[in-house]
Amino acid sequence: MLDGTRKFSLVDESNKEMKRTLTAVYDALKEKGYNPINQIVGYLLSEDPTYITNHNNARSLICKIDRDELMQELVQYYLDN
């Protein structure tokens, strides 16, 4: 018998997937010699996926993330830390 109630949250899984994707994109940009932060910020501000390399499928990965959700997570993380 369990004493407490378990919580189920899709947000946590979504955040983990977003982090994995963003890390993969970051790594691909770094491998190709780009400044990953500048490239990702350029993409976020312009919504132009050409800021992201095709290397390791990074461009298609970043396009799967909802930009608004990603920006919300980044601002929330910044404010919490």
Jmol script that loads the backbone (N, CA, C; Angstrom):
load data "model"
ATOM      1  N   MET A   1       0.839  -1.186   0.000  1.00  0.00           N
ATOM      2  CA  MET A   1       0.000   0.000   0.000  1.00  0.00           C
ATOM      3  C   MET A   1       0.884   1.249   0.000  1.00  0.00           C
ATOM      4  N   LEU A   2       0.534   2.192  -0.848  1.00  0.00           N
ATOM      5  CA  LEU A   2       1.281   3.436  -0.937  1.00  0.00           C
ATOM      6  C   LEU A   2       0.655   4.482  -0.028  1.00  0.00           C
ATOM      7  N   ASP A   3       1.501   5.250   0.634  1.00  0.00           N
ATOM      8  CA  ASP A   3       1.005   6.272   1.557  1.00  0.00           C
ATOM      9  C   ASP A   3       0.659   7.582   0.863  1.00  0.00           C
ATOM     10  N   GLY A   4       1.377   7.915  -0.189  1.00  0.00           N
ATOM     11  CA  GLY A   4       1.161   9.207  -0.830  1.00  0.00           C
ATOM     12  C   GLY A   4       0.568   9.074  -2.215  1.00  0.00           C
ATOM     13  N   THR A   5       0.168  10.177  -2.731  1.00  0.00           N
ATOM     14  CA  THR A   5      -0.366  10.234  -4.080  1.00  0.00           C
ATOM     15  C   THR A   5       0.769  10.555  -5.033  1.00  0.00           C
ATOM     16  N   ARG A   6       0.855   9.810  -6.099  1.00  0.00           N
ATOM     17  CA  ARG A   6       1.878  10.053  -7.110  1.00  0.00           C
ATOM     18  C   ARG A   6       1.389  11.114  -8.083  1.00  0.00           C
ATOM     19  N   LYS A   7       2.291  11.940  -8.521  1.00  0.00           N
ATOM     20  CA  LYS A   7       1.960  12.983  -9.490  1.00  0.00           C
ATOM     21  C   LYS A   7       2.396  12.544 -10.875  1.00  0.00           C
ATOM     22  N   PHE A   8       1.576  12.853 -11.829  1.00  0.00           N
ATOM     23  CA  PHE A   8       1.903  12.606 -13.228  1.00  0.00           C
ATOM     24  C   PHE A   8       1.958  13.959 -13.911  1.00  0.00           C
ATOM     25  N   SER A   9       3.050  14.209 -14.623  1.00  0.00           N
ATOM     26  CA  SER A   9       3.192  15.499 -15.274  1.00  0.00           C
ATOM     27  C   SER A   9       3.816  15.342 -16.650  1.00  0.00           C
ATOM     28  N   LEU A  10       3.067  15.728 -17.660  1.00  0.00           N
ATOM     29  CA  LEU A  10       3.609  15.740 -19.011  1.00  0.00           C
ATOM     30  C   LEU A  10       4.605  16.869 -19.193  1.00  0.00           C
ATOM     31  N   VAL A  11       4.469  17.913 -18.397  1.00  0.00           N
ATOM     32  CA  VAL A  11       5.368  19.057 -18.502  1.00  0.00           C
ATOM     33  C   VAL A  11       6.797  18.630 -18.207  1.00  0.00           C
ATOM     34  N   ASP A  12       6.996  17.812 -17.175  1.00  0.00           N
ATOM     35  CA  ASP A  12       8.343  17.357 -16.830  1.00  0.00           C
ATOM     36  C   ASP A  12       8.965  16.580 -17.982  1.00  0.00           C
ATOM     37  N   GLU A  13       8.206  15.673 -18.586  1.00  0.00           N
ATOM     38  CA  GLU A  13       8.722  14.903 -19.716  1.00  0.00           C
ATOM     39  C   GLU A  13       8.994  15.807 -20.906  1.00  0.00           C
ATOM     40  N   SER A  14       8.121  16.762 -21.136  1.00  0.00           N
ATOM     41  CA  SER A  14       8.310  17.701 -22.239  1.00  0.00           C
ATOM     42  C   SER A  14       9.582  18.521 -22.024  1.00  0.00           C
ATOM     43  N   ASN A  15       9.806  18.947 -20.794  1.00  0.00           N
ATOM     44  CA  ASN A  15      11.004  19.729 -20.476  1.00  0.00           C
ATOM     45  C   ASN A  15      12.270  18.896 -20.672  1.00  0.00           C
ATOM     46  N   LYS A  16      12.220  17.639 -20.291  1.00  0.00           N
ATOM     47  CA  LYS A  16      13.381  16.758 -20.467  1.00  0.00           C
ATOM     48  C   LYS A  16      13.680  16.559 -21.946  1.00  0.00           C
ATOM     49  N   GLU A  17      12.641  16.362 -22.727  1.00  0.00           N
ATOM     50  CA  GLU A  17      12.824  16.181 -24.167  1.00  0.00           C
ATOM     51  C   GLU A  17      13.364  17.461 -24.804  1.00  0.00           C
ATOM     52  N   MET A  18      12.859  18.600 -24.359  1.00  0.00           N
ATOM     53  CA  MET A  18      13.327  19.889 -24.874  1.00  0.00           C
ATOM     54  C   MET A  18      14.813  20.060 -24.550  1.00  0.00           C
ATOM     55  N   LYS A  19      15.211  19.697 -23.345  1.00  0.00           N
ATOM     56  CA  LYS A  19      16.613  19.821 -22.944  1.00  0.00           C
ATOM     57  C   LYS A  19      17.492  18.895 -23.781  1.00  0.00           C
ATOM     58  N   ARG A  20      17.044  17.658 -23.994  1.00  0.00           N
ATOM     59  CA  ARG A  20      17.822  16.716 -24.814  1.00  0.00           C
ATOM     60  C   ARG A  20      17.994  17.257 -26.238  1.00  0.00           C
ATOM     61  N   THR A  21      16.921  17.787 -26.787  1.00  0.00           N
ATOM     62  CA  THR A  21      16.963  18.318 -28.148  1.00  0.00           C
ATOM     63  C   THR A  21      17.877  19.528 -28.230  1.00  0.00           C
ATOM     64  N   LEU A  22      17.729  20.440 -27.301  1.00  0.00           N
ATOM     65  CA  LEU A  22      18.550  21.649 -27.303  1.00  0.00           C
ATOM     66  C   LEU A  22      20.030  21.308 -27.116  1.00  0.00           C
ATOM     67  N   THR A  23      20.315  20.325 -26.289  1.00  0.00           N
ATOM     68  CA  THR A  23      21.695  19.886 -26.091  1.00  0.00           C
ATOM     69  C   THR A  23      22.266  19.283 -27.372  1.00  0.00           C
ATOM     70  N   ALA A  24      21.470  18.488 -28.061  1.00  0.00           N
ATOM     71  CA  ALA A  24      21.922  17.888 -29.327  1.00  0.00           C
ATOM     72  C   ALA A  24      22.197  18.971 -30.368  1.00  0.00           C
ATOM     73  N   VAL A  25      21.334  19.974 -30.433  1.00  0.00           N
ATOM     74  CA  VAL A  25      21.523  21.081 -31.383  1.00  0.00           C
ATOM     75  C   VAL A  25      22.780  21.866 -31.009  1.00  0.00           C
ATOM     76  N   TYR A  26      22.948  22.150 -29.736  1.00  0.00           N
ATOM     77  CA  TYR A  26      24.124  22.860 -29.238  1.00  0.00           C
ATOM     78  C   TYR A  26      25.401  22.112 -29.630  1.00  0.00           C
ATOM     79  N   ASP A  27      25.414  20.808 -29.376  1.00  0.00           N
ATOM     80  CA  ASP A  27      26.586  19.987 -29.687  1.00  0.00           C
ATOM     81  C   ASP A  27      26.887  19.977 -31.190  1.00  0.00           C
ATOM     82  N   ALA A  28      25.856  19.889 -32.014  1.00  0.00           N
ATOM     83  CA  ALA A  28      26.045  19.883 -33.470  1.00  0.00           C
ATOM     84  C   ALA A  28      26.635  21.205 -33.943  1.00  0.00           C
ATOM     85  N   LEU A  29      26.127  22.308 -33.406  1.00  0.00           N
ATOM     86  CA  LEU A  29      26.654  23.626 -33.781  1.00  0.00           C
ATOM     87  C   LEU A  29      28.118  23.761 -33.356  1.00  0.00           C
ATOM     88  N   LYS A  30      28.419  23.315 -32.163  1.00  0.00           N
ATOM     89  CA  LYS A  30      29.790  23.395 -31.651  1.00  0.00           C
ATOM     90  C   LYS A  30      30.739  22.546 -32.503  1.00  0.00           C
ATOM     91  N   GLU A  31      30.292  21.337 -32.875  1.00  0.00           N
ATOM     92  CA  GLU A  31      31.115  20.460 -33.720  1.00  0.00           C
ATOM     93  C   GLU A  31      31.454  21.106 -35.059  1.00  0.00           C
ATOM     94  N   LYS A  32      30.535  21.887 -35.583  1.00  0.00           N
ATOM     95  CA  LYS A  32      30.753  22.539 -36.875  1.00  0.00           C
ATOM     96  C   LYS A  32      31.515  23.866 -36.751  1.00  0.00           C
ATOM     97  N   GLY A  33      31.855  24.252 -35.525  1.00  0.00           N
ATOM     98  CA  GLY A  33      32.663  25.451 -35.333  1.00  0.00           C
ATOM     99  C   GLY A  33      31.890  26.735 -35.128  1.00  0.00           C
ATOM    100  N   TYR A  34      30.594  26.645 -34.951  1.00  0.00           N
ATOM    101  CA  TYR A  34      29.773  27.834 -34.700  1.00  0.00           C
ATOM    102  C   TYR A  34      29.764  28.162 -33.213  1.00  0.00           C
ATOM    103  N   ASN A  35      29.386  29.396 -32.896  1.00  0.00           N
ATOM    104  CA  ASN A  35      29.108  29.763 -31.513  1.00  0.00           C
ATOM    105  C   ASN A  35      27.650  29.345 -31.267  1.00  0.00           C
ATOM    106  N   PRO A  36      27.424  28.246 -30.557  1.00  0.00           N
ATOM    107  CA  PRO A  36      26.073  27.699 -30.428  1.00  0.00           C
ATOM    108  C   PRO A  36      25.066  28.663 -29.808  1.00  0.00           C
ATOM    109  N   ILE A  37      25.498  29.418 -28.808  1.00  0.00           N
ATOM    110  CA  ILE A  37      24.574  30.346 -28.149  1.00  0.00           C
ATOM    111  C   ILE A  37      24.099  31.404 -29.134  1.00  0.00           C
ATOM    112  N   ASN A  38      25.032  32.009 -29.871  1.00  0.00           N
ATOM    113  CA  ASN A  38      24.652  33.037 -30.844  1.00  0.00           C
ATOM    114  C   ASN A  38      23.709  32.485 -31.904  1.00  0.00           C
ATOM    115  N   GLN A  39      23.989  31.279 -32.383  1.00  0.00           N
ATOM    116  CA  GLN A  39      23.163  30.688 -33.437  1.00  0.00           C
ATOM    117  C   GLN A  39      21.754  30.373 -32.924  1.00  0.00           C
ATOM    118  N   ILE A  40      21.671  29.825 -31.736  1.00  0.00           N
ATOM    119  CA  ILE A  40      20.351  29.484 -31.169  1.00  0.00           C
ATOM    120  C   ILE A  40      19.555  30.751 -30.888  1.00  0.00           C
ATOM    121  N   VAL A  41      20.207  31.770 -30.345  1.00  0.00           N
ATOM    122  CA  VAL A  41      19.518  33.041 -30.097  1.00  0.00           C
ATOM    123  C   VAL A  41      19.052  33.649 -31.423  1.00  0.00           C
ATOM    124  N   GLY A  42      19.892  33.594 -32.437  1.00  0.00           N
ATOM    125  CA  GLY A  42      19.493  34.095 -33.757  1.00  0.00           C
ATOM    126  C   GLY A  42      18.250  33.391 -34.261  1.00  0.00           C
ATOM    127  N   TYR A  43      18.216  32.075 -34.084  1.00  0.00           N
ATOM    128  CA  TYR A  43      17.036  31.307 -34.484  1.00  0.00           C
ATOM    129  C   TYR A  43      15.807  31.726 -33.677  1.00  0.00           C
ATOM    130  N   LEU A  44      15.964  31.847 -32.368  1.00  0.00           N
ATOM    131  CA  LEU A  44      14.828  32.198 -31.521  1.00  0.00           C
ATOM    132  C   LEU A  44      14.269  33.577 -31.853  1.00  0.00           C
ATOM    133  N   LEU A  45      15.142  34.520 -32.113  1.00  0.00           N
ATOM    134  CA  LEU A  45      14.684  35.884 -32.407  1.00  0.00           C
ATOM    135  C   LEU A  45      14.084  36.034 -33.795  1.00  0.00           C
ATOM    136  N   SER A  46      14.632  35.316 -34.757  1.00  0.00           N
ATOM    137  CA  SER A  46      14.195  35.505 -36.140  1.00  0.00           C
ATOM    138  C   SER A  46      13.223  34.443 -36.644  1.00  0.00           C
ATOM    139  N   GLU A  47      13.194  33.303 -35.976  1.00  0.00           N
ATOM    140  CA  GLU A  47      12.412  32.132 -36.400  1.00  0.00           C
ATOM    141  C   GLU A  47      12.934  31.579 -37.737  1.00  0.00           C
ATOM    142  N   ASP A  48      14.164  31.919 -38.072  1.00  0.00           N
ATOM    143  CA  ASP A  48      14.785  31.456 -39.309  1.00  0.00           C
ATOM    144  C   ASP A  48      15.652  30.234 -39.004  1.00  0.00           C
ATOM    145  N   PRO A  49      15.236  29.045 -39.444  1.00  0.00           N
ATOM    146  CA  PRO A  49      15.977  27.827 -39.111  1.00  0.00           C
ATOM    147  C   PRO A  49      17.358  27.728 -39.759  1.00  0.00           C
ATOM    148  N   THR A  50      17.667  28.641 -40.706  1.00  0.00           N
ATOM    149  CA  THR A  50      18.991  28.566 -41.322  1.00  0.00           C
ATOM    150  C   THR A  50      20.101  28.977 -40.360  1.00  0.00           C
ATOM    151  N   TYR A  51      19.759  29.498 -39.199  1.00  0.00           N
ATOM    152  CA  TYR A  51      20.760  29.756 -38.166  1.00  0.00           C
ATOM    153  C   TYR A  51      21.300  28.449 -37.594  1.00  0.00           C
ATOM    154  N   ILE A  52      20.574  27.369 -37.798  1.00  0.00           N
ATOM    155  CA  ILE A  52      20.946  26.068 -37.244  1.00  0.00           C
ATOM    156  C   ILE A  52      21.465  25.168 -38.357  1.00  0.00           C
ATOM    157  N   THR A  53      22.593  24.543 -38.113  1.00  0.00           N
ATOM    158  CA  THR A  53      23.206  23.655 -39.098  1.00  0.00           C
ATOM    159  C   THR A  53      22.356  22.396 -39.323  1.00  0.00           C
ATOM    160  N   ASN A  54      22.528  21.803 -40.476  1.00  0.00           N
ATOM    161  CA  ASN A  54      21.896  20.506 -40.757  1.00  0.00           C
ATOM    162  C   ASN A  54      22.693  19.348 -40.158  1.00  0.00           C
ATOM    163  N   HIS A  55      23.923  19.634 -39.723  1.00  0.00           N
ATOM    164  CA  HIS A  55      24.799  18.609 -39.157  1.00  0.00           C
ATOM    165  C   HIS A  55      24.084  17.857 -38.028  1.00  0.00           C
ATOM    166  N   ASN A  56      24.154  16.541 -38.070  1.00  0.00           N
ATOM    167  CA  ASN A  56      23.498  15.664 -37.078  1.00  0.00           C
ATOM    168  C   ASN A  56      21.997  15.922 -36.959  1.00  0.00           C
ATOM    169  N   ASN A  57      21.405  16.389 -38.051  1.00  0.00           N
ATOM    170  CA  ASN A  57      19.957  16.598 -38.102  1.00  0.00           C
ATOM    171  C   ASN A  57      19.477  17.702 -37.143  1.00  0.00           C
ATOM    172  N   ALA A  58      20.389  18.616 -36.792  1.00  0.00           N
ATOM    173  CA  ALA A  58      20.078  19.633 -35.786  1.00  0.00           C
ATOM    174  C   ALA A  58      18.939  20.562 -36.210  1.00  0.00           C
ATOM    175  N   ARG A  59      18.904  20.935 -37.474  1.00  0.00           N
ATOM    176  CA  ARG A  59      17.868  21.872 -37.924  1.00  0.00           C
ATOM    177  C   ARG A  59      16.473  21.270 -37.777  1.00  0.00           C
ATOM    178  N   SER A  60      16.328  20.017 -38.164  1.00  0.00           N
ATOM    179  CA  SER A  60      14.999  19.402 -38.037  1.00  0.00           C
ATOM    180  C   SER A  60      14.655  19.170 -36.568  1.00  0.00           C
ATOM    181  N   LEU A  61      15.652  18.936 -35.731  1.00  0.00           N
ATOM    182  CA  LEU A  61      15.392  18.769 -34.301  1.00  0.00           C
ATOM    183  C   LEU A  61      14.866  20.056 -33.682  1.00  0.00           C
ATOM    184  N   ILE A  62      15.539  21.175 -33.976  1.00  0.00           N
ATOM    185  CA  ILE A  62      15.136  22.449 -33.365  1.00  0.00           C
ATOM    186  C   ILE A  62      13.750  22.866 -33.842  1.00  0.00           C
ATOM    187  N   CYS A  63      13.390  22.480 -35.060  1.00  0.00           N
ATOM    188  CA  CYS A  63      12.074  22.841 -35.585  1.00  0.00           C
ATOM    189  C   CYS A  63      10.939  22.068 -34.911  1.00  0.00           C
ATOM    190  N   LYS A  64      11.260  20.990 -34.225  1.00  0.00           N
ATOM    191  CA  LYS A  64      10.244  20.218 -33.506  1.00  0.00           C
ATOM    192  C   LYS A  64       9.867  20.855 -32.176  1.00  0.00           C
ATOM    193  N   ILE A  65      10.702  21.767 -31.700  1.00  0.00           N
ATOM    194  CA  ILE A  65      10.438  22.446 -30.428  1.00  0.00           C
ATOM    195  C   ILE A  65       9.605  23.686 -30.698  1.00  0.00           C
ATOM    196  N   ASP A  66       8.567  23.877 -29.914  1.00  0.00           N
ATOM    197  CA  ASP A  66       7.768  25.096 -30.005  1.00  0.00           C
ATOM    198  C   ASP A  66       8.613  26.256 -29.461  1.00  0.00           C
ATOM    199  N   ARG A  67       8.875  27.247 -30.298  1.00  0.00           N
ATOM    200  CA  ARG A  67       9.750  28.362 -29.903  1.00  0.00           C
ATOM    201  C   ARG A  67       9.230  29.093 -28.679  1.00  0.00           C
ATOM    202  N   ASP A  68       7.924  29.326 -28.617  1.00  0.00           N
ATOM    203  CA  ASP A  68       7.360  30.045 -27.474  1.00  0.00           C
ATOM    204  C   ASP A  68       7.572  29.278 -26.176  1.00  0.00           C
ATOM    205  N   GLU A  69       7.374  27.967 -26.222  1.00  0.00           N
ATOM    206  CA  GLU A  69       7.595  27.148 -25.031  1.00  0.00           C
ATOM    207  C   GLU A  69       9.062  27.179 -24.618  1.00  0.00           C
ATOM    208  N   LEU A  70       9.946  27.108 -25.600  1.00  0.00           N
ATOM    209  CA  LEU A  70      11.368  27.137 -25.305  1.00  0.00           C
ATOM    210  C   LEU A  70      11.757  28.465 -24.661  1.00  0.00           C
ATOM    211  N   MET A  71      11.266  29.563 -25.202  1.00  0.00           N
ATOM    212  CA  MET A  71      11.582  30.870 -24.628  1.00  0.00           C
ATOM    213  C   MET A  71      11.016  31.006 -23.222  1.00  0.00           C
ATOM    214  N   GLN A  72       9.810  30.471 -22.992  1.00  0.00           N
ATOM    215  CA  GLN A  72       9.239  30.495 -21.640  1.00  0.00           C
ATOM    216  C   GLN A  72      10.120  29.724 -20.666  1.00  0.00           C
ATOM    217  N   GLU A  73      10.577  28.556 -21.080  1.00  0.00           N
ATOM    218  CA  GLU A  73      11.434  27.735 -20.226  1.00  0.00           C
ATOM    219  C   GLU A  73      12.750  28.443 -19.931  1.00  0.00           C
ATOM    220  N   LEU A  74      13.328  29.079 -20.934  1.00  0.00           N
ATOM    221  CA  LEU A  74      14.588  29.785 -20.737  1.00  0.00           C
ATOM    222  C   LEU A  74      14.434  30.948 -19.772  1.00  0.00           C
ATOM    223  N   VAL A  75      13.380  31.721 -19.929  1.00  0.00           N
ATOM    224  CA  VAL A  75      13.146  32.848 -19.016  1.00  0.00           C
ATOM    225  C   VAL A  75      12.875  32.339 -17.603  1.00  0.00           C
ATOM    226  N   GLN A  76      12.068  31.288 -17.483  1.00  0.00           N
ATOM    227  CA  GLN A  76      11.766  30.718 -16.168  1.00  0.00           C
ATOM    228  C   GLN A  76      13.036  30.206 -15.502  1.00  0.00           C
ATOM    229  N   TYR A  77      13.874  29.502 -16.254  1.00  0.00           N
ATOM    230  CA  TYR A  77      15.128  28.997 -15.713  1.00  0.00           C
ATOM    231  C   TYR A  77      16.019  30.144 -15.248  1.00  0.00           C
ATOM    232  N   TYR A  78      16.105  31.198 -16.060  1.00  0.00           N
ATOM    233  CA  TYR A  78      16.926  32.355 -15.722  1.00  0.00           C
ATOM    234  C   TYR A  78      16.442  33.009 -14.431  1.00  0.00           C
ATOM    235  N   LEU A  79      15.147  33.157 -14.303  1.00  0.00           N
ATOM    236  CA  LEU A  79      14.603  33.804 -13.107  1.00  0.00           C
ATOM    237  C   LEU A  79      14.728  32.922 -11.853  1.00  0.00           C
ATOM    238  N   ASP A  80      14.647  31.627 -12.035  1.00  0.00           N
ATOM    239  CA  ASP A  80      14.745  30.712 -10.896  1.00  0.00           C
ATOM    240  C   ASP A  80      16.175  30.522 -10.416  1.00  0.00           C
ATOM    241  N   ASN A  81      17.127  30.785 -11.281  1.00  0.00           N
ATOM    242  CA  ASN A  81      18.531  30.538 -10.908  1.00  0.00           C
ATOM    243  C   ASN A  81      19.240  31.833 -10.825  1.00  0.00           C
TER     244      ASN A  81
END
end "model"
wireframe off; spacefill off
backbone 0.3
color backbone group
